[in-house]
Amino acid sequence: MAEFVLRVLRSDFDECPLSVTTLWGRGTARFLNFRDEERILDEGVDPWTGESMAPFADL
């Protein structure tokens, strides 16, 4: 299974074997358990992008 995930992340198949392409060719992936995800969300940060979730934070 780990080899399959690694091959998806590296785009090592002729075409994406999954029905979604969110991981296809990403190169690396990040694991967050639900506690860390909730903690980061509570801080107002998108846990997957690292960007602020405040609508006018960059103004």
A tleap script that builds the chain and sets N, CA, C and O, in Angstrom:
source leaprc.protein.ff14SB
mol = sequence {
  NMET ALA GLU PHE VAL LEU ARG VAL LEU ARG
  SER ASP PHE ASP GLU CYS PRO LEU SER VAL
  THR THR LEU TRP GLY ARG GLY THR ALA ARG
  PHE LEU ASN PHE ARG ASP GLU GLU ARG ILE
  LEU ASP GLU GLY VAL ASP PRO TRP THR GLY
  GLU SER MET ALA PRO PHE ALA ASP CLEU
}
set mol.1.N position { 0.824 -1.195 0.000 }
set mol.1.CA position { 0.000 0.000 0.000 }
set mol.1.C position { 0.868 1.259 0.000 }
set mol.1.O position { 0.579 2.223 -0.709 }
set mol.2.N position { 1.922 1.238 0.796 }
set mol.2.CA position { 2.810 2.403 0.851 }
set mol.2.C position { 3.446 2.654 -0.514 }
set mol.2.O position { 3.588 3.803 -0.932 }
set mol.3.N position { 3.827 1.589 -1.206 }
set mol.3.CA position { 4.418 1.744 -2.542 }
set mol.3.C position { 3.396 2.345 -3.510 }
set mol.3.O position { 3.746 3.193 -4.330 }
set mol.4.N position { 2.152 1.916 -3.421 }
set mol.4.CA position { 1.103 2.460 -4.281 }
set mol.4.C position { 0.927 3.963 -4.053 }
set mol.4.O position { 0.859 4.736 -5.008 }
set mol.5.N position { 0.852 4.373 -2.781 }
set mol.5.CA position { 0.692 5.793 -2.463 }
set mol.5.C position { 1.890 6.585 -2.971 }
set mol.5.O position { 1.729 7.662 -3.544 }
set mol.6.N position { 3.076 6.060 -2.763 }
set mol.6.CA position { 4.284 6.735 -3.243 }
set mol.6.C position { 4.265 6.889 -4.757 }
set mol.6.O position { 4.641 7.939 -5.277 }
set mol.7.N position { 3.836 5.861 -5.463 }
set mol.7.CA position { 3.767 5.937 -6.931 }
set mol.7.C position { 2.719 6.955 -7.389 }
set mol.7.O position { 2.911 7.625 -8.404 }
set mol.8.N position { 1.617 7.075 -6.651 }
set mol.8.CA position { 0.617 8.092 -6.983 }
set mol.8.C position { 1.214 9.484 -6.770 }
set mol.8.O position { 1.056 10.361 -7.619 }
set mol.9.N position { 1.890 9.688 -5.652 }
set mol.9.CA position { 2.490 10.988 -5.358 }
set mol.9.C position { 3.545 11.367 -6.392 }
set mol.9.O position { 3.722 12.547 -6.694 }
set mol.10.N position { 4.238 10.384 -6.929 }
set mol.10.CA position { 5.293 10.636 -7.918 }
set mol.10.C position { 4.798 10.581 -9.361 }
set mol.10.O position { 5.582 10.809 -10.282 }
set mol.11.N position { 3.533 10.287 -9.575 }
set mol.11.CA position { 2.958 10.121 -10.925 }
set mol.11.C position { 3.671 9.017 -11.692 }
set mol.11.O position { 3.953 9.166 -12.881 }
set mol.12.N position { 3.960 7.919 -11.021 }
set mol.12.CA position { 4.686 6.814 -11.644 }
set mol.12.C position { 3.806 5.863 -12.452 }
set mol.12.O position { 4.316 4.887 -13.002 }
set mol.13.N position { 2.526 6.114 -12.536 }
set mol.13.CA position { 1.631 5.319 -13.373 }
set mol.13.C position { 1.426 6.040 -14.702 }
set mol.13.O position { 1.661 7.244 -14.798 }
set mol.14.N position { 0.992 5.316 -15.716 }
set mol.14.CA position { 0.707 5.945 -17.009 }
set mol.14.C position { -0.425 6.952 -16.894 }
set mol.14.O position { -0.425 7.985 -17.564 }
set mol.15.N position { -1.384 6.642 -16.043 }
set mol.15.CA position { -2.482 7.566 -15.760 }
set mol.15.C position { -2.895 7.389 -14.308 }
set mol.15.O position { -2.606 6.362 -13.693 }
set mol.16.N position { -3.567 8.386 -13.766 }
set mol.16.CA position { -3.952 8.348 -12.363 }
set mol.16.C position { -4.922 7.195 -12.107 }
set mol.16.O position { -5.974 7.132 -12.743 }
set mol.17.N position { -4.593 6.285 -11.192 }
set mol.17.CA position { -5.471 5.151 -10.907 }
set mol.17.C position { -6.616 5.485 -9.948 }
set mol.17.O position { -7.432 4.618 -9.636 }
set mol.18.N position { -6.680 6.711 -9.489 }
set mol.18.CA position { -7.710 7.129 -8.536 }
set mol.18.C position { -8.792 7.928 -9.243 }
set mol.18.O position { -8.575 8.443 -10.340 }
set mol.19.N position { -9.949 8.030 -8.618 }
set mol.19.CA position { -11.047 8.784 -9.220 }
set mol.19.C position { -10.891 10.289 -9.022 }
set mol.19.O position { -11.573 11.069 -9.687 }
set mol.20.N position { -10.012 10.707 -8.126 }
set mol.20.CA position { -9.701 12.123 -7.923 }
set mol.20.C position { -8.201 12.313 -8.117 }
set mol.20.O position { -7.426 11.373 -7.943 }
set mol.21.N position { -7.797 13.515 -8.474 }
set mol.21.CA position { -6.387 13.752 -8.763 }
set mol.21.C position { -5.709 14.674 -7.747 }
set mol.21.O position { -4.679 15.274 -8.054 }
set mol.22.N position { -6.272 14.793 -6.548 }
set mol.22.CA position { -5.713 15.714 -5.560 }
set mol.22.C position { -4.311 15.305 -5.104 }
set mol.22.O position { -3.526 16.176 -4.729 }
set mol.23.N position { -3.972 14.030 -5.122 }
set mol.23.CA position { -2.642 13.571 -4.718 }
set mol.23.C position { -1.722 13.294 -5.904 }
set mol.23.O position { -0.515 13.129 -5.732 }
set mol.24.N position { -2.287 13.244 -7.090 }
set mol.24.CA position { -1.540 12.866 -8.285 }
set mol.24.C position { -0.409 13.859 -8.565 }
set mol.24.O position { -0.656 15.035 -8.835 }
set mol.25.N position { 0.817 13.377 -8.499 }
set mol.25.CA position { 1.969 14.191 -8.832 }
set mol.25.C position { 2.353 15.221 -7.785 }
set mol.25.O position { 3.105 16.145 -8.096 }
set mol.26.N position { 1.871 15.102 -6.568 }
set mol.26.CA position { 2.182 16.088 -5.514 }
set mol.26.C position { 3.628 15.996 -5.048 }
set mol.26.O position { 4.177 16.976 -4.545 }
set mol.27.N position { 4.244 14.849 -5.206 }
set mol.27.CA position { 5.629 14.685 -4.771 }
set mol.27.C position { 5.735 14.306 -3.311 }
set mol.27.O position { 6.410 13.333 -2.976 }
set mol.28.N position { 5.087 15.047 -2.438 }
set mol.28.CA position { 5.080 14.730 -1.017 }
set mol.28.C position { 3.667 14.883 -0.482 }
set mol.28.O position { 2.819 15.532 -1.094 }
set mol.29.N position { 3.437 14.291 0.643 }
set mol.29.CA position { 2.136 14.415 1.304 }
set mol.29.C position { 2.372 14.659 2.779 }
set mol.29.O position { 3.463 14.424 3.298 }
set mol.30.N position { 1.364 15.118 3.425 }
set mol.30.CA position { 1.454 15.436 4.848 }
set mol.30.C position { 0.392 14.652 5.598 }
set mol.30.O position { -0.749 14.557 5.147 }
set mol.31.N position { 0.759 14.094 6.730 }
set mol.31.CA position { -0.199 13.390 7.569 }
set mol.31.C position { -0.534 14.256 8.768 }
set mol.31.O position { 0.355 14.759 9.454 }
set mol.32.N position { -1.812 14.424 9.011 }
set mol.32.CA position { -2.279 15.102 10.217 }
set mol.32.C position { -3.317 14.212 10.879 }
set mol.32.O position { -4.262 13.762 10.229 }
set mol.33.N position { -3.145 13.958 12.165 }
set mol.33.CA position { -4.215 13.253 12.852 }
set mol.33.C position { -5.316 14.270 13.164 }
set mol.33.O position { -5.099 15.476 13.046 }
set mol.34.N position { -6.470 13.794 13.551 }
set mol.34.CA position { -7.612 14.689 13.716 }
set mol.34.C position { -7.398 15.721 14.819 }
set mol.34.O position { -7.924 16.830 14.734 }
set mol.35.N position { -6.635 15.373 15.848 }
set mol.35.CA position { -6.378 16.335 16.931 }
set mol.35.C position { -5.534 17.507 16.431 }
set mol.35.O position { -5.837 18.665 16.718 }
set mol.36.N position { -4.479 17.200 15.685 }
set mol.36.CA position { -3.646 18.272 15.133 }
set mol.36.C position { -4.427 19.125 14.144 }
set mol.36.O position { -4.293 20.349 14.132 }
set mol.37.N position { -5.241 18.480 13.315 }
set mol.37.CA position { -6.051 19.227 12.352 }
set mol.37.C position { -7.001 20.187 13.072 }
set mol.37.O position { -7.122 21.347 12.677 }
set mol.38.N position { -7.672 19.717 14.120 }
set mol.38.CA position { -8.585 20.576 14.881 }
set mol.38.C position { -7.843 21.717 15.573 }
set mol.38.O position { -8.325 22.849 15.597 }
set mol.39.N position { -6.664 21.417 16.139 }
set mol.39.CA position { -5.873 22.445 16.821 }
set mol.39.C position { -5.463 23.544 15.847 }
set mol.39.O position { -5.564 24.728 16.169 }
set mol.40.N position { -5.008 23.167 14.676 }
set mol.40.CA position { -4.575 24.146 13.678 }
set mol.40.C position { -5.768 24.955 13.178 }
set mol.40.O position { -5.658 26.166 12.982 }
set mol.41.N position { -6.904 24.296 12.969 }
set mol.41.CA position { -8.120 25.009 12.565 }
set mol.41.C position { -8.541 26.016 13.627 }
set mol.41.O position { -8.943 27.134 13.304 }
set mol.42.N position { -8.448 25.620 14.901 }
set mol.42.CA position { -8.798 26.530 16.005 }
set mol.42.C position { -7.895 27.760 16.026 }
set mol.42.O position { -8.301 28.819 16.505 }
set mol.43.N position { -6.678 27.628 15.513 }
set mol.43.CA position { -5.751 28.759 15.431 }
set mol.43.C position { -6.055 29.663 14.238 }
set mol.43.O position { -5.401 30.690 14.052 }
set mol.44.N position { -7.048 29.283 13.429 }
set mol.44.CA position { -7.437 30.097 12.281 }
set mol.44.C position { -6.577 29.884 11.048 }
set mol.44.O position { -6.487 30.755 10.183 }
set mol.45.N position { -5.950 28.727 10.973 }
set mol.45.CA position { -5.070 28.418 9.850 }
set mol.45.C position { -5.598 27.169 9.148 }
set mol.45.O position { -6.021 26.212 9.798 }
set mol.46.N position { -5.569 27.188 7.823 }
set mol.46.CA position { -5.948 26.002 7.066 }
set mol.46.C position { -4.826 24.981 7.254 }
set mol.46.O position { -3.692 25.255 6.862 }
set mol.47.N position { -5.106 23.807 7.842 }
set mol.47.CA position { -4.049 22.850 8.147 }
set mol.47.C position { -3.379 22.254 6.915 }
set mol.47.O position { -2.269 21.730 7.015 }
set mol.48.N position { -4.019 22.322 5.774 }
set mol.48.CA position { -3.471 21.701 4.567 }
set mol.48.C position { -2.685 22.689 3.712 }
set mol.48.O position { -1.781 22.283 2.981 }
set mol.49.N position { -3.008 23.963 3.789 }
set mol.49.CA position { -2.284 24.944 2.986 }
set mol.49.C position { -1.361 25.816 3.826 }
set mol.49.O position { -0.404 26.390 3.306 }
set mol.50.N position { -1.646 25.920 5.139 }
set mol.50.CA position { -0.862 26.772 6.009 }
set mol.50.C position { -1.255 28.236 5.921 }
set mol.50.O position { -0.621 29.094 6.536 }
set mol.51.N position { -2.302 28.521 5.155 }
set mol.51.CA position { -2.750 29.903 4.980 }
set mol.51.C position { -3.787 30.280 6.033 }
set mol.51.O position { -4.531 29.434 6.529 }
set mol.52.N position { -3.816 31.558 6.357 }
set mol.52.CA position { -4.784 32.076 7.307 }
set mol.52.C position { -6.197 31.912 6.750 }
set mol.52.O position { -6.422 32.071 5.550 }
set mol.53.N position { -7.128 31.600 7.616 }
set mol.53.CA position { -8.525 31.458 7.192 }
set mol.53.C position { -9.298 32.750 7.402 }
set mol.53.O position { -10.487 32.814 7.091 }
set mol.54.N position { -8.633 33.794 7.933 }
set mol.54.CA position { -9.277 35.095 8.098 }
set mol.54.C position { -9.454 35.734 6.725 }
set mol.54.O position { -8.488 35.837 5.970 }
set mol.55.N position { -10.664 36.165 6.387 }
set mol.55.CA position { -10.921 36.659 5.018 }
set mol.55.C position { -10.119 37.880 4.613 }
set mol.55.O position { -9.851 38.056 3.425 }
set mol.56.N position { -9.724 38.731 5.551 }
set mol.56.CA position { -8.994 39.948 5.201 }
set mol.56.C position { -7.632 40.001 5.867 }
set mol.56.O position { -7.115 41.085 6.139 }
set mol.57.N position { -7.045 38.842 6.132 }
set mol.57.CA position { -5.771 38.788 6.849 }
set mol.57.C position { -4.623 39.412 6.086 }
set mol.57.O position { -3.693 39.944 6.691 }
set mol.58.N position { -4.674 39.355 4.767 }
set mol.58.CA position { -3.562 39.882 3.972 }
set mol.58.C position { -3.734 41.333 3.565 }
set mol.58.O position { -2.904 41.860 2.825 }
set mol.59.N position { -4.784 41.990 4.024 }
set mol.59.CA position { -5.012 43.407 3.666 }
set mol.59.C position { -4.335 44.331 4.637 }
set mol.59.O position { -4.421 45.550 4.492 }
savepdb mol mol.pdb
quit
